[in-house]
């Protein structure tokens, strides 16, 4: 079990580096694309923090609790993995087209660059 936890911790570290790399590319975009990229990056950071928290909770738990925590940890893990595989926002400096499925609340999705005085 400890080997699996170590592998998961290493994967979370790789995902963190990938998120930071994606964030670095947002500086290349125009204002609207950069705004959408930053929302996507923030979503990834939140999902990463949740997955890290679930892994930490699982690691700190005793054997009886681990079985109960396993499903939550797996859900958080799968959600982050799926978000990283999902296409990036349209016009993104990350150069991949979007197709929806965002976990961002709809009221945030409706904000446009022009609403922020950038377009």
C-alpha positions as protocol buffer text, in pm:
chain_id: "A"
residue {
  index: 1
  type: UNK
  ca { x: 0 y: 0 z: 0 }
}
residue {
  index: 2
  type: UNK
  ca { x: 284 y: 242 z: 81 }
}
residue {
  index: 3
  type: UNK
  ca { x: 433 y: 194 z: -267 }
}
residue {
  index: 4
  type: UNK
  ca { x: 101 y: 296 z: -422 }
}
residue {
  index: 5
  type: UNK
  ca { x: 82 y: 604 z: -200 }
}
residue {
  index: 6
  type: UNK
  ca { x: 437 y: 700 z: -299 }
}
residue {
  index: 7
  type: UNK
  ca { x: 348 y: 663 z: -668 }
}
residue {
  index: 8
  type: UNK
  ca { x: 42 y: 881 z: -618 }
}
residue {
  index: 9
  type: UNK
  ca { x: 248 y: 1146 z: -440 }
}
residue {
  index: 10
  type: UNK
  ca { x: 498 y: 1143 z: -726 }
}
residue {
  index: 11
  type: UNK
  ca { x: 216 y: 1175 z: -981 }
}
residue {
  index: 12
  type: UNK
  ca { x: 70 y: 1470 z: -791 }
}
residue {
  index: 13
  type: UNK
  ca { x: 415 y: 1634 z: -803 }
}
residue {
  index: 14
  type: UNK
  ca { x: 431 y: 1579 z: -1184 }
}
residue {
  index: 15
  type: UNK
  ca { x: 79 y: 1721 z: -1221 }
}
residue {
  index: 16
  type: UNK
  ca { x: 177 y: 2023 z: -1013 }
}
residue {
  index: 17
  type: UNK
  ca { x: 474 y: 2087 z: -1243 }
}
residue {
  index: 18
  type: UNK
  ca { x: 245 y: 2051 z: -1547 }
}
residue {
  index: 19
  type: UNK
  ca { x: -1 y: 2303 z: -1401 }
}
residue {
  index: 20
  type: UNK
  ca { x: 282 y: 2549 z: -1336 }
}
residue {
  index: 21
  type: UNK
  ca { x: 408 y: 2499 z: -1692 }
}
residue {
  index: 22
  type: UNK
  ca { x: 60 y: 2568 z: -1831 }
}
residue {
  index: 23
  type: UNK
  ca { x: 38 y: 2879 z: -1613 }
}
residue {
  index: 24
  type: UNK
  ca { x: 367 y: 3006 z: -1755 }
}
residue {
  index: 25
  type: UNK
  ca { x: 225 y: 2981 z: -2108 }
}
residue {
  index: 26
  type: UNK
  ca { x: -71 y: 3207 z: -2024 }
}
residue {
  index: 27
  type: UNK
  ca { x: 152 y: 3514 z: -2053 }
}
residue {
  index: 28
  type: UNK
  ca { x: 170 y: 3459 z: -2430 }
}
residue {
  index: 29
  type: UNK
  ca { x: -204 y: 3508 z: -2486 }
}
residue {
  index: 30
  type: UNK
  ca { x: -412 y: 3816 z: -2555 }
}
residue {
  index: 31
  type: UNK
  ca { x: -624 y: 3952 z: -2268 }
}
residue {
  index: 32
  type: UNK
  ca { x: -936 y: 3741 z: -2328 }
}
residue {
  index: 33
  type: UNK
  ca { x: -746 y: 3418 z: -2385 }
}
residue {
  index: 34
  type: UNK
  ca { x: -525 y: 3490 z: -2083 }
}
residue {
  index: 35
  type: UNK
  ca { x: -835 y: 3544 z: -1867 }
}
residue {
  index: 36
  type: UNK
  ca { x: -983 y: 3210 z: -1978 }
}
residue {
  index: 37
  type: UNK
  ca { x: -647 y: 3038 z: -1931 }
}
residue {
  index: 38
  type: UNK
  ca { x: -619 y: 3174 z: -1577 }
}
residue {
  index: 39
  type: UNK
  ca { x: -966 y: 3045 z: -1489 }
}
residue {
  index: 40
  type: UNK
  ca { x: -864 y: 2701 z: -1620 }
}
residue {
  index: 41
  type: UNK
  ca { x: -533 y: 2713 z: -1428 }
}
residue {
  index: 42
  type: UNK
  ca { x: -714 y: 2813 z: -1108 }
}
residue {
  index: 43
  type: UNK
  ca { x: -953 y: 2521 z: -1155 }
}
residue {
  index: 44
  type: UNK
  ca { x: -658 y: 2283 z: -1192 }
}
residue {
  index: 45
  type: UNK
  ca { x: -489 y: 2426 z: -883 }
}
residue {
  index: 46
  type: UNK
  ca { x: -806 y: 2379 z: -676 }
}
residue {
  index: 47
  type: UNK
  ca { x: -850 y: 2020 z: -797 }
}
residue {
  index: 48
  type: UNK
  ca { x: -482 y: 1952 z: -727 }
}
residue {
  index: 49
  type: UNK
  ca { x: -515 y: 2090 z: -372 }
}
residue {
  index: 50
  type: UNK
  ca { x: -820 y: 1872 z: -312 }
}
residue {
  index: 51
  type: UNK
  ca { x: -642 y: 1560 z: -443 }
}
residue {
  index: 52
  type: UNK
  ca { x: -335 y: 1641 z: -232 }
}
residue {
  index: 53
  type: UNK
  ca { x: -554 y: 1692 z: 74 }
}
residue {
  index: 54
  type: UNK
  ca { x: -731 y: 1358 z: 19 }
}
residue {
  index: 55
  type: UNK
  ca { x: -398 y: 1180 z: -27 }
}
residue {
  index: 56
  type: UNK
  ca { x: -259 y: 1342 z: 291 }
}
residue {
  index: 57
  type: UNK
  ca { x: -573 y: 1245 z: 483 }
}
residue {
  index: 58
  type: UNK
  ca { x: -549 y: 888 z: 352 }
}
residue {
  index: 59
  type: UNK
  ca { x: -179 y: 865 z: 441 }
}
residue {
  index: 60
  type: UNK
  ca { x: -237 y: 992 z: 796 }
}
residue {
  index: 61
  type: UNK
  ca { x: -532 y: 761 z: 859 }
}
residue {
  index: 62
  type: UNK
  ca { x: -514 y: 425 z: 1027 }
}
residue {
  index: 63
  type: UNK
  ca { x: -600 y: 104 z: 843 }
}
residue {
  index: 64
  type: UNK
  ca { x: -969 y: 100 z: 944 }
}
residue {
  index: 65
  type: UNK
  ca { x: -1023 y: 456 z: 816 }
}
residue {
  index: 66
  type: UNK
  ca { x: -830 y: 407 z: 493 }
}
residue {
  index: 67
  type: UNK
  ca { x: -1100 y: 192 z: 337 }
}
residue {
  index: 68
  type: UNK
  ca { x: -1357 y: 465 z: 398 }
}
residue {
  index: 69
  type: UNK
  ca { x: -1127 y: 736 z: 260 }
}
residue {
  index: 70
  type: UNK
  ca { x: -1022 y: 536 z: -45 }
}
residue {
  index: 71
  type: UNK
  ca { x: -1331 y: 625 z: -253 }
}
residue {
  index: 72
  type: UNK
  ca { x: -1300 y: 999 z: -181 }
}
residue {
  index: 73
  type: UNK
  ca { x: -933 y: 994 z: -269 }
}
residue {
  index: 74
  type: UNK
  ca { x: -1002 y: 806 z: -593 }
}
residue {
  index: 75
  type: UNK
  ca { x: -1279 y: 1050 z: -692 }
}
residue {
  index: 76
  type: UNK
  ca { x: -1053 y: 1353 z: -634 }
}
residue {
  index: 77
  type: UNK
  ca { x: -772 y: 1182 z: -824 }
}
residue {
  index: 78
  type: UNK
  ca { x: -993 y: 1099 z: -1124 }
}
residue {
  index: 79
  type: UNK
  ca { x: -1142 y: 1448 z: -1132 }
}
residue {
  index: 80
  type: UNK
  ca { x: -798 y: 1610 z: -1148 }
}
residue {
  index: 81
  type: UNK
  ca { x: -676 y: 1361 z: -1408 }
}
residue {
  index: 82
  type: UNK
  ca { x: -981 y: 1427 z: -1627 }
}
residue {
  index: 83
  type: UNK
  ca { x: -943 y: 1805 z: -1596 }
}
residue {
  index: 84
  type: UNK
  ca { x: -580 y: 1783 z: -1706 }
}
residue {
  index: 85
  type: UNK
  ca { x: -681 y: 1576 z: -2011 }
}
residue {
  index: 86
  type: UNK
  ca { x: -970 y: 1805 z: -2104 }
}
residue {
  index: 87
  type: UNK
  ca { x: -898 y: 2042 z: -2395 }
}
residue {
  index: 88
  type: UNK
  ca { x: -782 y: 2387 z: -2296 }
}
residue {
  index: 89
  type: UNK
  ca { x: -990 y: 2705 z: -2343 }
}
residue {
  index: 90
  type: UNK
  ca { x: -1055 y: 2829 z: -2698 }
}
residue {
  index: 91
  type: UNK
  ca { x: -791 y: 3075 z: -2815 }
}
residue {
  index: 92
  type: UNK
  ca { x: -567 y: 2957 z: -2537 }
}
residue {
  index: 93
  type: UNK
  ca { x: -197 y: 3024 z: -2535 }
}
residue {
  index: 94
  type: UNK
  ca { x: -180 y: 2656 z: -2443 }
}
residue {
  index: 95
  type: UNK
  ca { x: -278 y: 2591 z: -2808 }
}
residue {
  index: 96
  type: UNK
  ca { x: -561 y: 2341 z: -2764 }
}
residue {
  index: 97
  type: UNK
  ca { x: -930 y: 2396 z: -2844 }
}
residue {
  index: 98
  type: UNK
  ca { x: -1202 y: 2376 z: -2578 }
}
residue {
  index: 99
  type: UNK
  ca { x: -1516 y: 2162 z: -2574 }
}
residue {
  index: 100
  type: UNK
  ca { x: -1685 y: 2250 z: -2249 }
}
residue {
  index: 101
  type: UNK
  ca { x: -1730 y: 2035 z: -1945 }
}
residue {
  index: 102
  type: UNK
  ca { x: -1580 y: 2296 z: -1715 }
}
residue {
  index: 103
  type: UNK
  ca { x: -1617 y: 2260 z: -1341 }
}
residue {
  index: 104
  type: UNK
  ca { x: -1628 y: 2639 z: -1306 }
}
residue {
  index: 105
  type: UNK
  ca { x: -1966 y: 2775 z: -1189 }
}
residue {
  index: 106
  type: UNK
  ca { x: -2180 y: 2908 z: -1474 }
}
residue {
  index: 107
  type: UNK
  ca { x: -2183 y: 3261 z: -1332 }
}
residue {
  index: 108
  type: UNK
  ca { x: -1803 y: 3273 z: -1365 }
}
residue {
  index: 109
  type: UNK
  ca { x: -1813 y: 3124 z: -1715 }
}
residue {
  index: 110
  type: UNK
  ca { x: -2038 y: 3407 z: -1832 }
}
residue {
  index: 111
  type: UNK
  ca { x: -1784 y: 3676 z: -1743 }
}
residue {
  index: 112
  type: UNK
  ca { x: -1619 y: 3811 z: -2056 }
}
residue {
  index: 113
  type: UNK
  ca { x: -1302 y: 4014 z: -2101 }
}
residue {
  index: 114
  type: UNK
  ca { x: -1518 y: 4309 z: -2215 }
}
residue {
  index: 115
  type: UNK
  ca { x: -1701 y: 4290 z: -1881 }
}
residue {
  index: 116
  type: UNK
  ca { x: -1366 y: 4353 z: -1715 }
}
residue {
  index: 117
  type: UNK
  ca { x: -1287 y: 4650 z: -1939 }
}
residue {
  index: 118
  type: UNK
  ca { x: -1036 y: 4450 z: -2143 }
}
residue {
  index: 119
  type: UNK
  ca { x: -1220 y: 4417 z: -2471 }
}
